[in-house]
Amino acid sequence: MTMRYWIGVASREHVKAAETGGFCQFCHGREARVRKLSAGDGVIYYSTRERMGEGAHIRAFTAIGRVRPGTAYHAAQSAGFHPWRRDIDYRPANEVPITPLLGQLSFSRENPNWGWLMRQGFFEITQADFDTIAAAMEM
């Protein structure tokens, strides 16, 4: 099985909650996104802000992990909100600003509109990009 590598975009506050809970979810819990994941896939979260729609601008990679074996599941987060999730093993990592890495990543190198990818909330990256970000995040 070939591993794939992904960027998820969420506020730092939401990323930290996911780390604590050992799960990932994307785009407000849409099912299609987590169904793309397979066991062993690498996931890196990018946070533009401290909190959803407000707070300090972060613009940094804020968490990294690998998808655990299993399947997507519905979580009962609150009344009326049941997002789709996958379990993930996060590893200790430093938050890393994106700016110093822009020239090294294939999705941003020579692409002045790389920010539009982030607005999608979830997208696939190359193993080389994953490895570059992971090396920068190493503790």
N, CA, C and O atoms as a GROMACS GRO file, in nm:
protein
  556
    1MET      N    1   0.084  -0.117   0.000
    1MET     CA    2   0.000   0.000   0.000
    1MET      C    3   0.089   0.124   0.000
    1MET      O    4   0.186   0.132   0.075
    2THR      N    5   0.055   0.219  -0.083
    2THR     CA    6   0.131   0.342  -0.093
    2THR      C    7   0.077   0.444   0.007
    2THR      O    8  -0.043   0.470   0.013
    3MET      N    9   0.169   0.500   0.084
    3MET     CA   10   0.128   0.604   0.177
    3MET      C   11   0.108   0.735   0.103
    3MET      O   12   0.175   0.764   0.004
    4ARG      N   13   0.015   0.813   0.154
    4ARG     CA   14  -0.012   0.945   0.098
    4ARG      C   15   0.009   1.047   0.209
    4ARG      O   16   0.019   1.012   0.327
    5TYR      N   17   0.016   1.173   0.168
    5TYR     CA   18   0.050   1.280   0.262
    5TYR      C   19  -0.046   1.396   0.242
    5TYR      O   20  -0.080   1.432   0.129
    6TRP      N   21  -0.090   1.454   0.354
    6TRP     CA   22  -0.198   1.551   0.350
    6TRP      C   23  -0.170   1.672   0.436
    6TRP      O   24  -0.098   1.664   0.536
    7ILE      N   25  -0.226   1.786   0.396
    7ILE     CA   26  -0.231   1.906   0.479
    7ILE      C   27  -0.377   1.930   0.514
    7ILE      O   28  -0.464   1.930   0.427
    8GLY      N   29  -0.404   1.949   0.642
    8GLY     CA   30  -0.535   1.991   0.689
    8GLY      C   31  -0.522   2.132   0.745
    8GLY      O   32  -0.419   2.165   0.805
    9VAL      N   33  -0.622   2.213   0.727
    9VAL     CA   34  -0.617   2.351   0.774
    9VAL      C   35  -0.723   2.370   0.882
    9VAL      O   36  -0.841   2.342   0.860
   10ALA      N   37  -0.679   2.418   0.997
   10ALA     CA   38  -0.770   2.444   1.109
   10ALA      C   39  -0.704   2.543   1.204
   10ALA      O   40  -0.583   2.561   1.203
   11SER      N   41  -0.785   2.607   1.285
   11SER     CA   42  -0.730   2.699   1.384
   11SER      C   43  -0.642   2.621   1.482
   11SER      O   44  -0.661   2.501   1.501
   12ARG      N   45  -0.548   2.690   1.543
   12ARG     CA   46  -0.462   2.625   1.642
   12ARG      C   47  -0.545   2.564   1.755
   12ARG      O   48  -0.516   2.453   1.800
   13GLU      N   49  -0.647   2.634   1.798
   13GLU     CA   50  -0.734   2.584   1.904
   13GLU      C   51  -0.797   2.450   1.866
   13GLU      O   52  -0.800   2.357   1.947
   14HIS      N   53  -0.846   2.439   1.743
   14HIS     CA   54  -0.906   2.313   1.697
   14HIS      C   55  -0.801   2.204   1.680
   14HIS      O   56  -0.827   2.087   1.710
   15VAL      N   57  -0.683   2.240   1.633
   15VAL     CA   58  -0.575   2.142   1.617
   15VAL      C   59  -0.535   2.085   1.754
   15VAL      O   60  -0.518   1.964   1.767
   16LYS      N   61  -0.522   2.170   1.853
   16LYS     CA   62  -0.482   2.122   1.986
   16LYS      C   63  -0.589   2.030   2.045
   16LYS      O   64  -0.555   1.933   2.113
   17ALA      N   65  -0.717   2.059   2.020
   17ALA     CA   66  -0.824   1.970   2.066
   17ALA      C   67  -0.814   1.834   1.995
   17ALA      O   68  -0.836   1.730   2.057
   18ALA      N   69  -0.782   1.835   1.866
   18ALA     CA   70  -0.767   1.710   1.792
   18ALA      C   71  -0.648   1.630   1.845
   18ALA      O   72  -0.657   1.508   1.861
   19GLU      N   73  -0.538   1.698   1.872
   19GLU     CA   74  -0.421   1.629   1.929
   19GLU      C   75  -0.456   1.563   2.062
   19GLU      O   76  -0.424   1.446   2.084
   20THR      N   77  -0.522   1.637   2.148
   20THR     CA   78  -0.561   1.584   2.279
   20THR      C   79  -0.653   1.463   2.263
   20THR      O   80  -0.641   1.366   2.337
   21GLY      N   81  -0.744   1.469   2.167
   21GLY     CA   82  -0.838   1.361   2.144
   21GLY      C   83  -0.786   1.247   2.058
   21GLY      O   84  -0.850   1.142   2.048
   22GLY      N   85  -0.670   1.266   1.993
   22GLY     CA   86  -0.613   1.161   1.909
   22GLY      C   87  -0.690   1.137   1.781
   22GLY      O   88  -0.698   1.023   1.733
   23PHE      N   89  -0.747   1.243   1.724
   23PHE     CA   90  -0.824   1.228   1.600
   23PHE      C   91  -0.789   1.338   1.503
   23PHE      O   92  -0.720   1.435   1.537
   24CYS      N   93  -0.837   1.323   1.379
   24CYS     CA   94  -0.831   1.431   1.281
   24CYS      C   95  -0.967   1.443   1.217
   24CYS      O   96  -1.041   1.344   1.205
   25GLN      N   97  -1.000   1.563   1.176
   25GLN     CA   98  -1.120   1.589   1.097
   25GLN      C   99  -1.090   1.711   1.013
   25GLN      O  100  -1.004   1.793   1.048
   26PHE      N  101  -1.159   1.724   0.901
   26PHE     CA  102  -1.129   1.831   0.806
   26PHE      C  103  -1.258   1.896   0.757
   26PHE      O  104  -1.363   1.833   0.749
   27CYS      N  105  -1.246   2.024   0.724
   27CYS     CA  106  -1.356   2.096   0.660
   27CYS      C  107  -1.487   2.080   0.737
   27CYS      O  108  -1.590   2.043   0.681
   28HIS      N  109  -1.480   2.109   0.865
   28HIS     CA  110  -1.598   2.103   0.954
   28HIS      C  111  -1.657   1.963   0.961
   28HIS      O  112  -1.778   1.946   0.975
   29GLY      N  113  -1.570   1.862   0.951
   29GLY     CA  114  -1.613   1.725   0.972
   29GLY      C  115  -1.674   1.656   0.853
   29GLY      O  116  -1.750   1.560   0.870
   30ARG      N  117  -1.644   1.702   0.732
   30ARG     CA  118  -1.701   1.639   0.613
   30ARG      C  119  -1.647   1.497   0.595
   30ARG      O  120  -1.528   1.471   0.612
   31GLU      N  121  -1.736   1.408   0.562
   31GLU     CA  122  -1.703   1.266   0.549
   31GLU      C  123  -1.604   1.238   0.436
   31GLU      O  124  -1.510   1.160   0.455
   32ALA      N  125  -1.622   1.300   0.320
   32ALA     CA  126  -1.539   1.268   0.203
   32ALA      C  127  -1.390   1.286   0.231
   32ALA      O  128  -1.308   1.210   0.181
   33ARG      N  129  -1.355   1.386   0.310
   33ARG     CA  130  -1.213   1.412   0.337
   33ARG      C  131  -1.149   1.298   0.416
   33ARG      O  132  -1.044   1.247   0.376
   34VAL      N  133  -1.210   1.258   0.526
   34VAL     CA  134  -1.148   1.152   0.607
   34VAL      C  135  -1.153   1.016   0.539
   34VAL      O  136  -1.073   0.928   0.571
   35ARG      N  137  -1.245   0.998   0.447
   35ARG     CA  138  -1.251   0.871   0.374
   35ARG      C  139  -1.134   0.855   0.278
   35ARG      O  140  -1.105   0.744   0.234
   36LYS      N  141  -1.066   0.963   0.245
   36LYS     CA  142  -0.948   0.956   0.158
   36LYS      C  143  -0.826   0.901   0.231
   36LYS      O  144  -0.732   0.854   0.167
   37LEU      N  145  -0.828   0.905   0.363
   37LEU     CA  146  -0.712   0.864   0.443
   37LEU      C  147  -0.704   0.713   0.456
   37LEU      O  148  -0.805   0.644   0.461
   38SER      N  149  -0.580   0.664   0.460
   38SER     CA  150  -0.552   0.523   0.486
   38SER      C  151  -0.455   0.512   0.602
   38SER      O  152  -0.382   0.607   0.632
   39ALA      N  153  -0.454   0.398   0.666
   39ALA     CA  154  -0.362   0.375   0.777
   39ALA      C  155  -0.218   0.403   0.731
   39ALA      O  156  -0.176   0.358   0.625
   40GLY      N  157  -0.146   0.477   0.812
   40GLY     CA  158  -0.007   0.510   0.780
   40GLY      C  159   0.013   0.641   0.707
   40GLY      O  160   0.125   0.691   0.700
   41ASP      N  161  -0.095   0.698   0.652
   41ASP     CA  162  -0.083   0.826   0.582
   41ASP      C  163  -0.032   0.932   0.680
   41ASP      O  164  -0.062   0.929   0.799
   42GLY      N  165   0.045   1.026   0.627
   42GLY     CA  166   0.094   1.137   0.707
   42GLY      C  167   0.002   1.256   0.697
   42GLY      O  168  -0.048   1.289   0.589
   43VAL      N  169  -0.022   1.321   0.810
   43VAL     CA  170  -0.109   1.439   0.815
   43VAL      C  171  -0.034   1.550   0.888
   43VAL      O  172   0.022   1.529   0.996
   44ILE      N  173  -0.035   1.667   0.828
   44ILE     CA  174   0.020   1.787   0.891
   44ILE      C  175  -0.090   1.891   0.894
   44ILE      O  176  -0.158   1.914   0.794
   45TYR      N  177  -0.107   1.952   1.010
   45TYR     CA  178  -0.203   2.062   1.020
   45TYR      C  179  -0.132   2.195   1.004
   45TYR      O  180  -0.023   2.217   1.055
   46TYR      N  181  -0.200   2.284   0.931
   46TYR     CA  182  -0.157   2.423   0.914
   46TYR      C  183  -0.264   2.511   0.976
   46TYR      O  184  -0.383   2.491   0.952
   47SER      N  185  -0.221   2.607   1.056
   47SER     CA  186  -0.315   2.698   1.122
   47SER      C  187  -0.289   2.841   1.076
   47SER      O  188  -0.177   2.891   1.085
   48THR      N  189  -0.393   2.905   1.028
   48THR     CA  190  -0.380   3.045   0.990
   48THR      C  191  -0.401   3.137   1.110
   48THR      O  192  -0.343   3.245   1.117
   49ARG      N  193  -0.486   3.093   1.204
   49ARG     CA  194  -0.520   3.177   1.319
   49ARG      C  195  -0.524   3.097   1.448
   49ARG      O  196  -0.525   2.974   1.448
   50GLU      N  197  -0.526   3.170   1.557
   50GLU     CA  198  -0.536   3.109   1.691
   50GLU      C  199  -0.671   3.039   1.710
   50GLU      O  200  -0.677   2.924   1.754
   51ARG      N  201  -0.778   3.108   1.677
   51ARG     CA  202  -0.913   3.053   1.690
   51ARG      C  203  -0.985   3.068   1.557
   51ARG      O  204  -0.945   3.148   1.473
   52MET      N  205  -1.091   2.992   1.538
   52MET     CA  206  -1.164   2.995   1.412
   52MET      C  207  -1.218   3.135   1.384
   52MET      O  208  -1.303   3.186   1.457
   53GLY      N  209  -1.166   3.197   1.279
   53GLY     CA  210  -1.213   3.327   1.236
   53GLY      C  211  -1.170   3.445   1.320
   53GLY      O  212  -1.211   3.558   1.293
   54GLU      N  213  -1.088   3.421   1.423
   54GLU     CA  214  -1.047   3.532   1.509
   54GLU      C  215  -0.916   3.498   1.579
   54GLU      O  216  -0.863   3.387   1.566
   55GLY      N  217  -0.866   3.594   1.651
   55GLY     CA  218  -0.743   3.574   1.726
   55GLY      C  219  -0.621   3.605   1.643
   55GLY      O  220  -0.630   3.647   1.528
   56ALA      N  221  -0.507   3.584   1.704
   56ALA     CA  222  -0.379   3.615   1.640
   56ALA      C  223  -0.358   3.531   1.515
   56ALA      O  224  -0.402   3.417   1.506
   57HIS      N  225  -0.291   3.591   1.417
   57HIS     CA  226  -0.252   3.517   1.297
   57HIS      C  227  -0.134   3.427   1.333
   57HIS      O  228  -0.037   3.472   1.394
   58ILE      N  229  -0.143   3.302   1.295
   58ILE     CA  230  -0.038   3.203   1.326
   58ILE      C  231   0.046   3.177   1.202
   58ILE      O  232   0.168   3.194   1.204
   59ARG      N  233  -0.020   3.134   1.093
   59ARG     CA  234   0.045   3.100   0.966
   59ARG      C  235   0.162   3.003   0.988
   59ARG      O  236   0.276   3.029   0.948
   60ALA      N  237   0.130   2.891   1.053
   60ALA     CA  238   0.233   2.793   1.088
   60ALA      C  239   0.178   2.652   1.080
   60ALA      O  240   0.057   2.629   1.089
   61PHE      N  241   0.270   2.557   1.063
   61PHE     CA  242   0.236   2.416   1.075
   61PHE      C  243   0.232   2.386   1.224
   61PHE      O  244   0.327   2.415   1.296
   62THR      N  245   0.121   2.329   1.271
   62THR     CA  246   0.098   2.320   1.415
   62THR      C  247   0.089   2.178   1.470
   62THR      O  248   0.091   2.161   1.592
   63ALA      N  249   0.079   2.077   1.387
   63ALA     CA  250   0.075   1.939   1.435
   63ALA      C  251   0.109   1.844   1.321
   63ALA      O  252   0.091   1.876   1.204
   64ILE      N  253   0.160   1.727   1.360
   64ILE     CA  254   0.196   1.626   1.261
   64ILE      C  255   0.169   1.488   1.319
   64ILE      O  256   0.190   1.464   1.438
   65GLY      N  257   0.122   1.396   1.234
   65GLY     CA  258   0.095   1.262   1.282
   65GLY      C  259   0.072   1.164   1.168
   65GLY      O  260   0.084   1.197   1.050
   66ARG      N  261   0.040   1.041   1.209
   66ARG     CA  262   0.012   0.932   1.115
   66ARG      C  263  -0.124   0.873   1.147
   66ARG      O  264  -0.161   0.858   1.263
   67VAL      N  265  -0.197   0.839   1.042
   67VAL     CA  266  -0.330   0.782   1.056
   67VAL      C  267  -0.318   0.640   1.110
   67VAL      O  268  -0.237   0.560   1.063
   68ARG      N  269  -0.400   0.610   1.211
   68ARG     CA  270  -0.404   0.476   1.270
   68ARG      C  271  -0.489   0.383   1.183
   68ARG      O  272  -0.570   0.430   1.104
   69PRO      N  273  -0.470   0.253   1.199
   69PRO     CA  274  -0.562   0.159   1.133
   69PRO      C  275  -0.705   0.183   1.183
   69PRO      O  276  -0.726   0.226   1.296
   70GLY      N  277  -0.799   0.154   1.099
   70GLY     CA  278  -0.940   0.173   1.135
   70GLY      C  279  -1.013   0.242   1.022
   70GLY      O  280  -0.962   0.254   0.911
   71THR      N  281  -1.132   0.288   1.051
   71THR     CA  282  -1.214   0.352   0.949
   71THR      C  283  -1.265   0.487   1.002
   71THR      O  284  -1.252   0.520   1.119
   72ALA      N  285  -1.324   0.562   0.912
   72ALA     CA  286  -1.386   0.689   0.949
   72ALA      C  287  -1.506   0.660   1.038
   72ALA      O  288  -1.573   0.557   1.023
   73TYR      N  289  -1.534   0.751   1.131
   73TYR     CA  290  -1.647   0.734   1.221
   73TYR      C  291  -1.710   0.868   1.253
   73TYR      O  292  -1.646   0.973   1.243
   74HIS      N  293  -1.836   0.863   1.291
   74HIS     CA  294  -1.911   0.981   1.332
   74HIS      C  295  -1.884   1.005   1.480
   74HIS      O  296  -1.893   0.912   1.560
   75ALA      N  297  -1.851   1.126   1.516
   75ALA     CA  298  -1.829   1.160   1.657
   75ALA      C  299  -1.942   1.251   1.705
   75ALA      O  300  -1.989   1.336   1.630
   76ALA      N  301  -1.983   1.233   1.827
   76ALA     CA  302  -2.086   1.319   1.886
   76ALA      C  303  -2.015   1.433   1.958
   76ALA      O  304  -1.988   1.424   2.078
   77GLN      N  305  -1.986   1.539   1.885
   77GLN     CA  306  -1.913   1.651   1.944
   77GLN      C  307  -2.004   1.740   2.026
   77GLN      O  308  -1.968   1.782   2.136
   78SER      N  309  -2.122   1.770   1.974
   78SER     CA  310  -2.220   1.851   2.045
   78SER      C  311  -2.357   1.824   1.985
   78SER      O  312  -2.369   1.756   1.883
   79ALA      N  313  -2.458   1.877   2.049
   79ALA     CA  314  -2.595   1.856   1.998
   79ALA      C  315  -2.604   1.910   1.856
   79ALA      O  316  -2.580   2.028   1.832
   80GLY      N  317  -2.638   1.824   1.765
   80GLY     CA  318  -2.654   1.865   1.626
   80GLY      C  319  -2.527   1.871   1.544
   80GLY      O  320  -2.533   1.900   1.424
   81PHE      N  321  -2.411   1.843   1.604
   81PHE     CA  322  -2.286   1.845   1.528
   81PHE      C  323  -2.213   1.714   1.550
   81PHE      O  324  -2.163   1.686   1.659
   82HIS      N  325  -2.208   1.632   1.444
   82HIS     CA  326  -2.148   1.499   1.450
   82HIS      C  327  -2.047   1.484   1.336
   82HIS      O  328  -2.078   1.424   1.233
   83PRO      N  329  -1.928   1.539   1.354
   83PRO     CA  330  -1.828   1.536   1.246
   83PRO      C  331  -1.773   1.395   1.222
   83PRO      O  332  -1.776   1.308   1.309
   84TRP      N  333  -1.722   1.376   1.101
   84TRP     CA  334  -1.652   1.253   1.065
   84TRP      C  335  -1.506   1.268   1.104
   84TRP      O  336  -1.446   1.373   1.083
   85ARG      N  337  -1.449   1.162   1.160
   85ARG     CA  338  -1.310   1.164   1.208
   85ARG      C  339  -1.238   1.034   1.174
   85ARG      O  340  -1.298   0.932   1.141
   86ARG      N  341  -1.105   1.043   1.185
   86ARG     CA  342  -1.017   0.926   1.184
   86ARG      C  343  -0.924   0.939   1.302
   86ARG      O  344  -0.889   1.050   1.343
   87ASP      N  345  -0.885   0.827   1.358
   87ASP     CA  346  -0.788   0.828   1.468
   87ASP      C  347  -0.648   0.847   1.412
   87ASP      O  348  -0.615   0.798   1.304
   88ILE      N  349  -0.567   0.919   1.487
   88ILE     CA  350  -0.433   0.953   1.441
   88ILE      C  351  -0.337   0.956   1.559
   88ILE      O  352  -0.375   0.995   1.670
   89ASP      N  353  -0.215   0.914   1.535
   89ASP     CA  354  -0.109   0.923   1.636
   89ASP      C  355  -0.027   1.047   1.605
   89ASP      O  356   0.045   1.052   1.504
   90TYR      N  357  -0.037   1.146   1.691
   90TYR     CA  358   0.042   1.268   1.677
   90TYR      C  359   0.178   1.244   1.741
   90TYR      O  360   0.190   1.166   1.835
   91ARG      N  361   0.277   1.312   1.690
   91ARG     CA  362   0.409   1.304   1.751
   91ARG      C  363   0.447   1.443   1.802
   91ARG      O  364   0.400   1.544   1.750
   92PRO      N  365   0.532   1.447   1.903
   92PRO     CA  366   0.576   1.577   1.954
   92PRO      C  367   0.642   1.657   1.842
   92PRO      O  368   0.724   1.604   1.767
   93ALA      N  369   0.606   1.784   1.832
   93ALA     CA  370   0.660   1.867   1.725
   93ALA      C  371   0.657   2.014   1.764
   93ALA      O  372   0.573   2.057   1.843
   94ASN      N  373   0.749   2.088   1.708
   94ASN     CA  374   0.750   2.233   1.723
   94ASN      C  375   0.659   2.293   1.617
   94ASN      O  376   0.648   2.240   1.506
   95GLU      N  377   0.593   2.403   1.651
   95GLU     CA  378   0.520   2.478   1.550
   95GLU      C  379   0.623   2.549   1.463
   95GLU      O  380   0.722   2.602   1.512
   96VAL      N  381   0.597   2.549   1.332
   96VAL     CA  382   0.692   2.606   1.238
   96VAL      C  383   0.621   2.703   1.144
   96VAL      O  384   0.526   2.664   1.076
   97PRO      N  385   0.664   2.829   1.139
   97PRO     CA  386   0.605   2.925   1.045
   97PRO      C  387   0.625   2.877   0.901
   97PRO      O  388   0.728   2.818   0.868
   98ILE      N  389   0.527   2.902   0.817
   98ILE     CA  390   0.536   2.858   0.679
   98ILE      C  391   0.632   2.943   0.596
   98ILE      O  392   0.695   2.892   0.503
   99THR      N  393   0.645   3.071   0.628
   99THR     CA  394   0.720   3.163   0.543
   99THR      C  395   0.861   3.114   0.507
   99THR      O  396   0.896   3.119   0.390
  100PRO      N  397   0.943   3.067   0.603
  100PRO     CA  398   1.077   3.022   0.565
  100PRO      C  399   1.078   2.898   0.475
  100PRO      O  400   1.180   2.870   0.411
  101LEU      N  401   0.968   2.825   0.469
  101LEU     CA  402   0.963   2.701   0.390
  101LEU      C  403   0.902   2.720   0.251
  101LEU      O  404   0.909   2.629   0.169
  102LEU      N  405   0.844   2.835   0.224
  102LEU     CA  406   0.770   2.854   0.099
  102LEU      C  407   0.852   2.821  -0.025
  102LEU      O  408   0.799   2.762  -0.119
  103GLY      N  409   0.979   2.858  -0.029
  103GLY     CA  410   1.063   2.830  -0.145
  103GLY      C  411   1.105   2.686  -0.159
  103GLY      O  412   1.157   2.646  -0.263
  104GLN      N  413   1.082   2.605  -0.054
  104GLN     CA  414   1.123   2.464  -0.056
  104GLN      C  415   1.009   2.368  -0.088
  104GLN      O  416   1.034   2.252  -0.122
  105LEU      N  417   0.886   2.413  -0.077
  105LEU     CA  418   0.771   2.324  -0.093
  105LEU      C  419   0.714   2.332  -0.235
  105LEU      O  420   0.695   2.442  -0.288
  106SER      N  421   0.688   2.217  -0.294
  106SER     CA  422   0.643   2.215  -0.433
  106SER      C  423   0.510   2.286  -0.453
  106SER      O  424   0.485   2.342  -0.560
  107PHE      N  425   0.423   2.286  -0.351
  107PHE     CA  426   0.294   2.351  -0.369
  107PHE      C  427   0.301   2.504  -0.356
  107PHE      O  428   0.205   2.573  -0.389
  108SER      N  429   0.415   2.556  -0.307
  108SER     CA  430   0.427   2.701  -0.292
  108SER      C  431   0.542   2.762  -0.372
  108SER      O  432   0.540   2.880  -0.405
  109ARG      N  433   0.640   2.680  -0.404
  109ARG     CA  434   0.755   2.728  -0.481
  109ARG      C  435   0.706   2.774  -0.618
  109ARG      O  436   0.638   2.699  -0.688
  110GLU      N  437   0.738   2.894  -0.655
  110GLU     CA  438   0.697   2.952  -0.784
  110GLU      C  439   0.544   2.958  -0.800
  110GLU      O  440   0.494   2.960  -0.912
  111ASN      N  441   0.472   2.961  -0.688
  111ASN     CA  442   0.327   2.970  -0.692
  111ASN      C  443   0.283   3.081  -0.597
  111ASN      O  444   0.261   3.056  -0.479
  112PRO      N  445   0.269   3.203  -0.648
  112PRO     CA  446   0.231   3.313  -0.560
  112PRO      C  447   0.090   3.298  -0.504
  112PRO      O  448   0.053   3.370  -0.410
  113ASN      N  449   0.011   3.208  -0.558
  113ASN     CA  450  -0.127   3.187  -0.511
  113ASN      C  451  -0.141   3.063  -0.424
  113ASN      O  452  -0.250   3.005  -0.416
  114TRP      N  453  -0.034   3.021  -0.357
  114TRP     CA  454  -0.038   2.900  -0.274
  114TRP      C  455  -0.143   2.910  -0.164
  114TRP      O  456  -0.194   2.807  -0.119
  115GLY      N  457  -0.176   3.030  -0.121
  115GLY     CA  458  -0.276   3.047  -0.016
  115GLY      C  459  -0.414   2.992  -0.052
  115GLY      O  460  -0.492   2.956   0.035
  116TRP      N  461  -0.443   2.988  -0.182
  116TRP     CA  462  -0.572   2.933  -0.225
  116TRP      C  463  -0.583   2.786  -0.191
  116TRP      O  464  -0.693   2.737  -0.162
  117LEU      N  465  -0.473   2.713  -0.193
  117LEU     CA  466  -0.476   2.573  -0.152
  117LEU      C  467  -0.523   2.562  -0.008
  117LEU      O  468  -0.603   2.475   0.026
  118MET      N  469  -0.472   2.651   0.077
  118MET     CA  470  -0.508   2.648   0.218
  118MET      C  471  -0.657   2.672   0.238
  118MET      O  472  -0.718   2.619   0.331
  119ARG      N  473  -0.716   2.753   0.152
  119ARG     CA  474  -0.859   2.781   0.164
  119ARG      C  475  -0.944   2.657   0.136
  119ARG      O  476  -1.061   2.653   0.176
  120GLN      N  477  -0.888   2.558   0.069
  120GLN     CA  478  -0.962   2.433   0.047
  120GLN      C  479  -0.981   2.357   0.178
  120GLN      O  480  -1.076   2.280   0.191
  121GLY      N  481  -0.892   2.378   0.273
  121GLY     CA  482  -0.904   2.314   0.403
  121GLY      C  483  -0.839   2.177   0.413
  121GLY      O  484  -0.818   2.126   0.523
  122PHE      N  485  -0.808   2.117   0.298
  122PHE     CA  486  -0.752   1.981   0.298
  122PHE      C  487  -0.700   1.954   0.158
  122PHE      O  488  -0.773   1.969   0.060
  123PHE      N  489  -0.573   1.913   0.147
  123PHE     CA  490  -0.520   1.880   0.015
  123PHE      C  491  -0.400   1.787   0.029
  123PHE      O  492  -0.336   1.781   0.134
  124GLU      N  493  -0.373   1.714  -0.078
  124GLU     CA  494  -0.263   1.618  -0.079
  124GLU      C  495  -0.132   1.688  -0.114
  124GLU      O  496  -0.130   1.781  -0.196
  125ILE      N  497  -0.024   1.644  -0.052
  125ILE     CA  498   0.110   1.695  -0.081
  125ILE      C  499   0.202   1.578  -0.115
  125ILE      O  500   0.166   1.462  -0.097
  126THR      N  501   0.320   1.611  -0.163
  126THR     CA  502   0.418   1.507  -0.196
  126THR      C  503   0.488   1.458  -0.070
  126THR      O  504   0.487   1.525   0.033
  127GLN      N  505   0.550   1.341  -0.081
  127GLN     CA  506   0.629   1.290   0.031
  127GLN      C  507   0.745   1.386   0.060
  127GLN      O  508   0.780   1.408   0.176
  128ALA      N  509   0.806   1.442  -0.045
  128ALA     CA  510   0.917   1.535  -0.025
  128ALA      C  511   0.872   1.657   0.055
  128ALA      O  512   0.944   1.702   0.144
  129ASP      N  513   0.754   1.710   0.025
  129ASP     CA  514   0.702   1.824   0.101
  129ASP      C  515   0.676   1.783   0.246
  129ASP      O  516   0.708   1.857   0.339
  130PHE      N  517   0.617   1.666   0.265
  130PHE     CA  518   0.591   1.617   0.401
  130PHE      C  519   0.722   1.605   0.478
  130PHE      O  520   0.732   1.649   0.593
  131ASP      N  521   0.822   1.545   0.415
  131ASP     CA  522   0.952   1.527   0.482
  131ASP      C  523   1.018   1.660   0.516
  131ASP      O  524   1.080   1.672   0.621
  132THR      N  525   1.006   1.759   0.428
  132THR     CA  526   1.064   1.891   0.453
  132THR      C  527   0.997   1.956   0.574
  132THR      O  528   1.066   2.009   0.662
  133ILE      N  529   0.865   1.952   0.578
  133ILE     CA  530   0.793   2.012   0.690
  133ILE      C  531   0.822   1.935   0.819
  133ILE      O  532   0.845   1.994   0.924
  134ALA      N  533   0.821   1.802   0.810
  134ALA     CA  534   0.847   1.719   0.929
  134ALA      C  535   0.986   1.747   0.986
  134ALA      O  536   1.002   1.755   1.108
  135ALA      N  537   1.085   1.761   0.900
  135ALA     CA  538   1.222   1.791   0.948
  135ALA      C  539   1.225   1.925   1.019
  135ALA      O  540   1.292   1.939   1.121
  136ALA      N  541   1.154   2.022   0.968
  136ALA     CA  542   1.150   2.154   1.032
  136ALA      C  543   1.078   2.148   1.166
  136ALA      O  544   1.110   2.224   1.257
  137MET      N  545   0.980   2.059   1.180
  137MET     CA  546   0.902   2.049   1.303
  137MET      C  547   0.967   1.961   1.410
  137MET      O  548   0.922   1.961   1.524
  138GLU      N  549   1.072   1.888   1.373
  138GLU     CA  550   1.136   1.796   1.469
  138GLU      C  551   1.176   1.866   1.597
  138GLU      O  552   1.226   1.978   1.596
  139MET      N  553   1.152   1.797   1.707
  139MET     CA  554   1.190   1.852   1.838
  139MET      C  555   1.330   1.805   1.872
  139MET      O  556   1.383   1.839   1.978
   0.00000   0.00000   0.00000
